[in-house]
């Protein structure tokens, strides 16, 4: 009877040693993808904020870029100044005679924890390289 309990304890220890890293990886993955989604939401809202500024007749591209980067900084994105903001002012809107402004924001994003872990697991693959650029755009009709 005593010998059987020792074997069961060893099996439980082995099962725990195999299960804990998998559970931790899944948990970290949930947090990392949540952070990626939050970053994408901030980018989308920053593009909308830039579009709101760009549809005004007297606004400049510098004002639009400043509004986008200010929103990104208030959204606590690290390195918001490295974002690339593209402003297109005269885009045909709904096939009619009115025009619109399209603001596109490109931001470098990498997974903080998953990249090093994936590079340890598979050194030669591109799995651990992460997302190099996350982007979002907004289109709004210009004021007449």
Backbone as JSON Lines, residues from 0, in Angstrom:
{"i":0,"aa":"X","n":[0.82,-1.2,0.0],"ca":[0.0,0.0,0.0],"c":[0.86,1.25,0.0]}
{"i":1,"aa":"X","n":[1.92,1.28,0.78],"ca":[2.79,2.43,0.86],"c":[3.51,2.67,-0.46]}
{"i":2,"aa":"X","n":[3.89,1.62,-1.13],"ca":[4.59,1.74,-2.39],"c":[3.7,2.37,-3.47]}
{"i":3,"aa":"X","n":[2.42,2.04,-3.44],"ca":[1.5,2.59,-4.43],"c":[1.32,4.1,-4.25]}
{"i":4,"aa":"X","n":[1.27,4.6,-3.04],"ca":[1.14,6.04,-2.79],"c":[2.34,6.82,-3.31]}
{"i":5,"aa":"X","n":[3.52,6.28,-3.18],"ca":[4.7,6.94,-3.7],"c":[4.63,7.07,-5.22]}
{"i":6,"aa":"X","n":[4.18,6.05,-5.89],"ca":[4.03,6.11,-7.35],"c":[3.0,7.15,-7.76]}
{"i":7,"aa":"X","n":[1.92,7.24,-7.01],"ca":[0.9,8.22,-7.34],"c":[1.39,9.64,-7.09]}
{"i":8,"aa":"X","n":[2.18,9.83,-6.05],"ca":[2.75,11.16,-5.81],"c":[3.68,11.57,-6.93]}
{"i":9,"aa":"X","n":[4.44,10.65,-7.43],"ca":[5.35,10.95,-8.55],"c":[4.57,11.28,-9.82]}
{"i":10,"aa":"X","n":[3.48,10.59,-10.04],"ca":[2.65,10.87,-11.22],"c":[2.01,12.26,-11.1]}
{"i":11,"aa":"X","n":[1.55,12.59,-9.9],"ca":[0.95,13.91,-9.7],"c":[1.97,15.01,-9.9]}
{"i":12,"aa":"X","n":[3.18,14.79,-9.42],"ca":[4.25,15.77,-9.61],"c":[4.58,15.95,-11.09]}
{"i":13,"aa":"X","n":[4.63,14.86,-11.82],"ca":[4.91,14.92,-13.26],"c":[3.79,15.63,-14.01]}
{"i":14,"aa":"X","n":[2.55,15.31,-13.66],"ca":[1.42,15.97,-14.31],"c":[1.42,17.47,-14.03]}
{"i":15,"aa":"X","n":[1.74,17.85,-12.82],"ca":[1.82,19.27,-12.47],"c":[2.94,19.96,-13.23]}
{"i":16,"aa":"X","n":[4.09,19.3,-13.34],"ca":[5.22,19.89,-14.06],"c":[4.91,20.08,-15.54]}
{"i":17,"aa":"X","n":[4.08,19.25,-16.1],"ca":[3.71,19.4,-17.51],"c":[2.59,20.42,-17.67]}
{"i":18,"aa":"X","n":[1.66,20.47,-16.75],"ca":[0.47,21.32,-16.89],"c":[0.73,22.78,-16.58]}
{"i":19,"aa":"X","n":[1.53,23.09,-15.57],"ca":[1.73,24.49,-15.16],"c":[2.29,25.36,-16.28]}
{"i":20,"aa":"X","n":[3.33,24.95,-17.04],"ca":[3.8,25.83,-18.12],"c":[2.74,26.06,-19.2]}
{"i":21,"aa":"X","n":[1.92,25.06,-19.48],"ca":[0.86,25.24,-20.49],"c":[-0.18,26.23,-20.0]}
{"i":22,"aa":"X","n":[-0.59,26.12,-18.75],"ca":[-1.58,27.05,-18.18],"c":[-1.01,28.47,-18.15]}
{"i":23,"aa":"X","n":[0.26,28.61,-17.76],"ca":[0.88,29.93,-17.74],"c":[0.97,30.54,-19.14]}
{"i":24,"aa":"X","n":[1.31,29.73,-20.14],"ca":[1.39,30.22,-21.52],"c":[0.03,30.69,-22.02]}
{"i":25,"aa":"X","n":[-1.01,29.94,-21.7],"ca":[-2.36,30.35,-22.1],"c":[-2.76,31.64,-21.4]}
{"i":26,"aa":"X","n":[-2.45,31.75,-20.12],"ca":[-2.78,32.97,-19.36],"c":[-2.05,34.18,-19.91]}
{"i":27,"aa":"X","n":[-0.75,34.04,-20.17],"ca":[0.03,35.14,-20.73],"c":[-0.5,35.49,-22.12]}
{"i":28,"aa":"X","n":[-0.89,34.48,-22.9],"ca":[-1.45,34.74,-24.23],"c":[-2.72,35.55,-24.17]}
{"i":29,"aa":"X","n":[-3.57,35.27,-23.2],"ca":[-4.8,36.04,-23.03],"c":[-4.47,37.5,-22.74]}
{"i":30,"aa":"X","n":[-3.52,37.73,-21.83],"ca":[-3.13,39.11,-21.51],"c":[-2.48,39.81,-22.71]}
{"i":31,"aa":"X","n":[-1.63,39.11,-23.45],"ca":[-0.94,39.72,-24.59],"c":[-1.92,40.08,-25.7]}
{"i":32,"aa":"X","n":[-2.85,39.18,-26.02],"ca":[-3.81,39.49,-27.06],"c":[-4.8,40.56,-26.6]}
{"i":33,"aa":"X","n":[-5.08,40.63,-25.31],"ca":[-5.89,41.72,-24.77],"c":[-5.19,43.05,-24.93]}
{"i":34,"aa":"X","n":[-3.88,43.06,-24.69],"ca":[-3.1,44.29,-24.87],"c":[-3.05,44.69,-26.34]}
{"i":35,"aa":"X","n":[-2.95,43.7,-27.23],"ca":[-2.95,44.0,-28.67],"c":[-4.3,44.59,-29.1]}
{"i":36,"aa":"X","n":[-5.38,44.05,-28.58],"ca":[-6.71,44.57,-28.91],"c":[-6.89,45.98,-28.37]}
{"i":37,"aa":"X","n":[-6.41,46.23,-27.17],"ca":[-6.5,47.57,-26.59],"c":[-5.7,48.56,-27.41]}
{"i":38,"aa":"X","n":[-4.51,48.16,-27.87],"ca":[-3.69,49.03,-28.71],"c":[-4.41,49.34,-30.02]}
{"i":39,"aa":"X","n":[-5.02,48.33,-30.62],"ca":[-5.75,48.54,-31.87],"c":[-6.93,49.49,-31.65]}
{"i":40,"aa":"X","n":[-7.61,49.38,-30.51],"ca":[-8.73,50.29,-30.22],"c":[-8.24,51.73,-30.07]}
{"i":41,"aa":"X","n":[-7.11,51.93,-29.41],"ca":[-6.55,53.28,-29.27],"c":[-6.17,53.82,-30.64]}
{"i":42,"aa":"X","n":[-5.57,52.98,-31.5],"ca":[-5.23,53.43,-32.86],"c":[-6.46,53.83,-33.65]}
{"i":43,"aa":"X","n":[-7.51,53.03,-33.55],"ca":[-8.75,53.34,-34.27],"c":[-9.34,54.66,-33.79]}
{"i":44,"aa":"X","n":[-9.37,54.86,-32.49],"ca":[-9.91,56.12,-31.95],"c":[-9.02,57.31,-32.29]}
{"i":45,"aa":"X","n":[-7.7,57.09,-32.33],"ca":[-6.79,58.18,-32.71],"c":[-7.0,58.56,-34.17]}
{"i":46,"aa":"X","n":[-7.23,57.57,-35.04],"ca":[-7.51,57.87,-36.44],"c":[-8.82,58.65,-36.58]}
{"i":47,"aa":"X","n":[-9.82,58.27,-35.81],"ca":[-11.09,59.02,-35.83],"c":[-10.91,60.45,-35.35]}
{"i":48,"aa":"X","n":[-10.1,60.61,-34.31],"ca":[-9.84,61.96,-33.8],"c":[-9.14,62.81,-34.85]}
{"i":49,"aa":"X","n":[-8.17,62.21,-35.54],"ca":[-7.49,62.91,-36.64],"c":[-8.43,63.25,-37.77]}
{"i":50,"aa":"X","n":[-9.37,62.34,-38.07],"ca":[-10.35,62.61,-39.13],"c":[-11.28,63.75,-38.74]}
{"i":51,"aa":"X","n":[-11.63,63.82,-37.47],"ca":[-12.47,64.93,-37.01],"c":[-11.79,66.28,-37.21]}
{"i":52,"aa":"X","n":[-10.48,66.31,-36.97],"ca":[-9.73,67.55,-37.16],"c":[-9.54,67.84,-38.64]}
{"i":53,"aa":"X","n":[-9.3,66.8,-39.44],"ca":[-8.97,67.01,-40.85],"c":[-10.15,67.48,-41.7]}
{"i":54,"aa":"X","n":[-11.38,67.22,-41.28],"ca":[-12.52,67.64,-42.08],"c":[-12.81,69.13,-41.96]}
{"i":55,"aa":"X","n":[-12.2,69.78,-40.98],"ca":[-12.37,71.22,-40.86],"c":[-11.61,71.92,-41.97]}
{"i":56,"aa":"X","n":[-12.2,72.95,-42.55],"ca":[-11.62,73.6,-43.74],"c":[-10.27,74.24,-43.47]}
{"i":57,"aa":"X","n":[-10.05,74.77,-42.28],"ca":[-8.81,75.51,-42.01],"c":[-7.73,74.67,-41.34]}
{"i":58,"aa":"X","n":[-7.93,73.38,-41.18],"ca":[-6.94,72.54,-40.49],"c":[-5.78,72.18,-41.42]}
{"i":59,"aa":"X","n":[-4.61,71.97,-40.81],"ca":[-3.41,71.59,-41.56],"c":[-3.04,70.14,-41.23]}
{"i":60,"aa":"X","n":[-2.16,69.57,-42.05],"ca":[-1.7,68.2,-41.8],"c":[-0.97,68.1,-40.47]}
{"i":61,"aa":"X","n":[-0.24,69.14,-40.1],"ca":[0.48,69.13,-38.82],"c":[-0.5,69.1,-37.65]}
{"i":62,"aa":"X","n":[-1.61,69.79,-37.75],"ca":[-2.61,69.77,-36.69],"c":[-3.25,68.38,-36.58]}
{"i":63,"aa":"X","n":[-3.49,67.75,-37.72],"ca":[-4.07,66.41,-37.72],"c":[-3.11,65.43,-37.07]}
{"i":64,"aa":"X","n":[-1.84,65.48,-37.46],"ca":[-0.84,64.59,-36.9],"c":[-0.68,64.82,-35.4]}
{"i":65,"aa":"X","n":[-0.7,66.07,-34.97],"ca":[-0.59,66.39,-33.55],"c":[-1.79,65.85,-32.77]}
{"i":66,"aa":"X","n":[-2.98,65.94,-33.34],"ca":[-4.17,65.44,-32.66],"c":[-4.11,63.92,-32.51]}
{"i":67,"aa":"X","n":[-3.65,63.23,-33.56],"ca":[-3.55,61.77,-33.52],"c":[-2.53,61.34,-32.47]}
{"i":68,"aa":"X","n":[-1.35,61.94,-32.5],"ca":[-0.3,61.55,-31.56],"c":[-0.65,61.92,-30.12]}
{"i":69,"aa":"X","n":[-1.35,63.03,-29.94],"ca":[-1.79,63.41,-28.6],"c":[-2.78,62.37,-28.05]}
{"i":70,"aa":"X","n":[-3.69,61.91,-28.91],"ca":[-4.65,60.9,-28.46],"c":[-3.93,59.6,-28.12]}
{"i":71,"aa":"X","n":[-2.94,59.23,-28.92],"ca":[-2.18,58.01,-28.65],"c":[-1.41,58.12,-27.34]}
{"i":72,"aa":"X","n":[-0.86,59.29,-27.06],"ca":[-0.13,59.47,-25.8],"c":[-1.09,59.43,-24.61]}
{"i":73,"aa":"X","n":[-2.28,60.01,-24.76],"ca":[-3.25,59.94,-23.66],"c":[-3.79,58.53,-23.5]}
{"i":74,"aa":"X","n":[-3.7,57.71,-24.56],"ca":[-4.08,56.3,-24.48],"c":[-2.97,55.43,-23.93]}
{"i":75,"aa":"X","n":[-1.87,56.05,-23.51],"ca":[-0.73,55.38,-22.87],"c":[-0.02,54.37,-23.79]}
{"i":76,"aa":"X","n":[0.05,54.68,-25.09],"ca":[0.82,53.83,-26.0],"c":[2.29,54.25,-25.94]}
{"i":77,"aa":"X","n":[3.18,53.31,-25.62],"ca":[4.6,53.67,-25.58],"c":[5.12,53.95,-26.98]}
{"i":78,"aa":"X","n":[5.92,54.97,-27.13],"ca":[6.49,55.3,-28.44],"c":[5.45,55.83,-29.42]}
{"i":79,"aa":"X","n":[4.49,56.58,-28.93],"ca":[3.44,57.12,-29.8],"c":[4.02,58.06,-30.85]}
{"i":80,"aa":"X","n":[5.16,58.66,-30.56],"ca":[5.77,59.57,-31.52],"c":[6.34,58.82,-32.73]}
{"i":81,"aa":"X","n":[6.53,57.51,-32.62],"ca":[7.05,56.74,-33.75],"c":[5.95,56.3,-34.71]}
{"i":82,"aa":"X","n":[4.71,56.63,-34.42],"ca":[3.6,56.28,-35.31],"c":[3.67,57.1,-36.59]}
{"i":83,"aa":"X","n":[3.27,56.48,-37.69],"ca":[3.24,57.16,-38.99],"c":[1.79,57.51,-39.3]}
{"i":84,"aa":"X","n":[1.53,58.8,-39.49],"ca":[0.18,59.29,-39.76],"c":[0.12,59.76,-41.21]}
{"i":85,"aa":"X","n":[-0.8,59.18,-41.98],"ca":[-0.99,59.55,-43.39],"c":[-2.32,60.29,-43.52]}
{"i":86,"aa":"X","n":[-2.27,61.47,-44.13],"ca":[-3.47,62.29,-44.29],"c":[-3.78,62.4,-45.78]}
{"i":87,"aa":"X","n":[-4.96,61.93,-46.18],"ca":[-5.45,62.11,-47.56],"c":[-6.71,62.98,-47.47]}
{"i":88,"aa":"X","n":[-6.66,64.14,-48.07],"ca":[-7.76,65.09,-47.88],"c":[-8.86,65.01,-48.93]}
{"i":89,"aa":"X","n":[-8.54,64.74,-50.17],"ca":[-9.57,64.77,-51.21],"c":[-9.77,63.36,-51.74]}
{"i":90,"aa":"X","n":[-10.7,62.67,-51.1],"ca":[-11.07,61.32,-51.49],"c":[-12.54,61.37,-51.87]}
{"i":91,"aa":"X","n":[-12.93,60.88,-53.08],"ca":[-14.36,60.89,-53.43],"c":[-15.17,60.11,-52.4]}
{"i":92,"aa":"X","n":[-16.32,60.67,-52.02],"ca":[-17.13,60.08,-50.97],"c":[-18.44,59.56,-51.56]}
{"i":93,"aa":"X","n":[-18.7,58.29,-51.42],"ca":[-19.93,57.63,-51.89],"c":[-20.22,57.88,-53.37]}
{"i":94,"aa":"X","n":[-19.2,58.06,-54.18],"ca":[-19.37,58.22,-55.61],"c":[-20.0,59.54,-56.02]}
{"i":95,"aa":"X","n":[-20.19,60.46,-55.11],"ca":[-20.83,61.74,-55.41],"c":[-19.81,62.84,-55.61]}
{"i":96,"aa":"X","n":[-20.26,64.07,-55.5],"ca":[-19.39,65.22,-55.69],"c":[-18.7,65.65,-54.4]}
{"i":97,"aa":"X","n":[-19.18,65.18,-53.25],"ca":[-18.55,65.56,-51.99],"c":[-17.25,64.78,-51.79]}
{"i":98,"aa":"X","n":[-16.39,65.32,-50.94],"ca":[-15.1,64.69,-50.68],"c":[-14.98,64.32,-49.21]}
{"i":99,"aa":"X","n":[-13.98,63.5,-48.94],"ca":[-13.75,63.05,-47.57],"c":[-12.27,63.07,-47.27]}
{"i":100,"aa":"X","n":[-11.95,62.95,-46.0],"ca":[-10.56,62.84,-45.56],"c":[-10.35,61.46,-44.97]}
{"i":101,"aa":"X","n":[-9.25,60.83,-45.35],"ca":[-8.9,59.52,-44.8],"c":[-7.61,59.66,-44.01]}
{"i":102,"aa":"X","n":[-7.64,59.25,-42.76],"ca":[-6.47,59.28,-41.89],"c":[-6.08,57.84,-41.6]}
{"i":103,"aa":"X","n":[-4.83,57.52,-41.86],"ca":[-4.31,56.18,-41.59],"c":[-3.17,56.31,-40.57]}
{"i":104,"aa":"X","n":[-3.23,55.48,-39.54],"ca":[-2.22,55.48,-38.49],"c":[-1.54,54.12,-38.48]}
{"i":105,"aa":"X","n":[-0.22,54.11,-38.6],"ca":[0.57,52.87,-38.52],"c":[1.46,52.95,-37.29]}
{"i":106,"aa":"X","n":[1.45,51.89,-36.49],"ca":[2.15,51.89,-35.2],"c":[2.9,50.57,-35.04]}
{"i":107,"aa":"X","n":[4.18,50.62,-34.66],"ca":[4.92,49.38,-34.45],"c":[4.47,48.69,-33.16]}
{"i":108,"aa":"X","n":[4.16,47.4,-33.26],"ca":[3.68,46.65,-32.1],"c":[4.36,45.29,-32.04]}
{"i":109,"aa":"X","n":[4.79,44.91,-30.85],"ca":[5.35,43.58,-30.62],"c":[4.8,43.02,-29.32]}
{"i":110,"aa":"X","n":[4.63,41.72,-29.3],"ca":[4.21,41.06,-28.07],"c":[5.39,41.05,-27.1]}
{"i":111,"aa":"X","n":[5.14,41.46,-25.87],"ca":[6.21,41.6,-24.88],"c":[6.73,40.26,-24.38]}
{"i":112,"aa":"X","n":[5.85,39.36,-24.02],"ca":[6.26,38.09,-23.42],"c":[6.25,36.96,-24.44]}
{"i":113,"aa":"X","n":[5.28,36.95,-25.34],"ca":[5.15,35.83,-26.27],"c":[6.28,35.75,-27.29]}
{"i":114,"aa":"X","n":[6.83,36.89,-27.7],"ca":[7.93,36.85,-28.68],"c":[9.14,36.07,-28.16]}
{"i":115,"aa":"X","n":[9.67,36.39,-26.99],"ca":[10.83,35.62,-26.51],"c":[10.5,34.14,-26.27]}
{"i":116,"aa":"X","n":[9.29,33.85,-25.79],"ca":[8.91,32.46,-25.54],"c":[8.84,31.7,-26.87]}
{"i":117,"aa":"X","n":[8.25,32.29,-27.87],"ca":[8.13,31.6,-29.16],"c":[9.5,31.45,-29.83]}
{"i":118,"aa":"X","n":[10.4,32.38,-29.63],"ca":[11.75,32.23,-30.18],"c":[12.5,31.1,-29.49]}
{"i":119,"aa":"X","n":[12.21,30.85,-28.21],"ca":[12.82,29.71,-27.51],"c":[12.27,28.39,-28.05]}
{"i":120,"aa":"X","n":[10.98,28.37,-28.35],"ca":[10.35,27.14,-28.82],"c":[10.75,26.82,-30.25]}
{"i":121,"aa":"X","n":[10.71,27.81,-31.14],"ca":[11.03,27.56,-32.55],"c":[11.93,28.68,-33.06]}
{"i":122,"aa":"X","n":[13.22,28.45,-33.03],"ca":[14.2,29.49,-33.35],"c":[14.19,29.91,-34.82]}
{"i":123,"aa":"X","n":[13.96,28.99,-35.74],"ca":[14.06,29.32,-37.15],"c":[12.8,29.83,-37.79]}
{"i":124,"aa":"X","n":[11.68,29.83,-37.07],"ca":[10.42,30.23,-37.69],"c":[10.12,31.7,-37.46]}
{"i":125,"aa":"X","n":[9.12,32.2,-38.15],"ca":[8.69,33.59,-38.0],"c":[7.59,33.73,-36.94]}
{"i":126,"aa":"X","n":[7.29,32.67,-36.22],"ca":[6.21,32.7,-35.25],"c":[6.49,33.73,-34.16]}
{"i":127,"aa":"X","n":[7.71,33.82,-33.69],"ca":[8.03,34.72,-32.6],"c":[8.39,36.13,-33.02]}
{"i":128,"aa":"X","n":[8.29,36.45,-34.29],"ca":[8.68,37.78,-34.77],"c":[7.68,38.85,-34.38]}
{"i":129,"aa":"X","n":[6.42,38.48,-34.2],"ca":[5.41,39.44,-33.76],"c":[4.86,40.26,-34.91]}
{"i":130,"aa":"X","n":[4.0,41.17,-34.57],"ca":[3.41,42.08,-35.55],"c":[4.34,43.26,-35.68]}
{"i":131,"aa":"X","n":[4.81,43.55,-36.88],"ca":[5.71,44.69,-37.03],"c":[4.95,45.99,-37.09]}
{"i":132,"aa":"X","n":[3.81,46.02,-37.76],"ca":[3.04,47.25,-37.87],"c":[1.56,46.96,-37.7]}
{"i":133,"aa":"X","n":[0.95,47.68,-36.78],"ca":[-0.49,47.6,-36.59],"c":[-1.05,48.91,-37.14]}
{"i":134,"aa":"X","n":[-2.11,48.84,-37.94],"ca":[-2.63,50.07,-38.53],"c":[-4.15,50.12,-38.46]}
{"i":135,"aa":"X","n":[-4.64,51.35,-38.55],"ca":[-6.07,51.6,-38.56],"c":[-6.32,52.88,-39.34]}
{"i":136,"aa":"X","n":[-7.51,53.0,-39.92],"ca":[-7.82,54.22,-40.66],"c":[-9.26,54.65,-40.4]}
{"i":137,"aa":"X","n":[-9.51,55.93,-40.66],"ca":[-10.85,56.49,-40.49],"c":[-11.14,57.39,-41.69]}
{"i":138,"aa":"X","n":[-12.38,57.38,-42.14],"ca":[-12.82,58.17,-43.28],"c":[-14.0,59.01,-42.86]}
{"i":139,"aa":"X","n":[-13.91,60.34,-43.06],"ca":[-15.02,61.25,-42.74],"c":[-15.22,62.24,-43.86]}
{"i":140,"aa":"X","n":[-16.49,62.61,-44.07],"ca":[-16.83,63.56,-45.12],"c":[-16.38,64.96,-44.73]}
{"i":141,"aa":"X","n":[-15.77,65.67,-45.68],"ca":[-15.3,67.03,-45.43],"c":[-16.47,68.01,-45.32]}
{"i":142,"aa":"X","n":[-16.25,69.05,-44.54],"ca":[-17.25,70.12,-44.45],"c":[-17.2,70.95,-45.73]}
{"i":143,"aa":"X","n":[-18.31,71.42,-46.15],"ca":[-18.35,72.22,-47.41],"c":[-18.11,73.67,-47.13]}
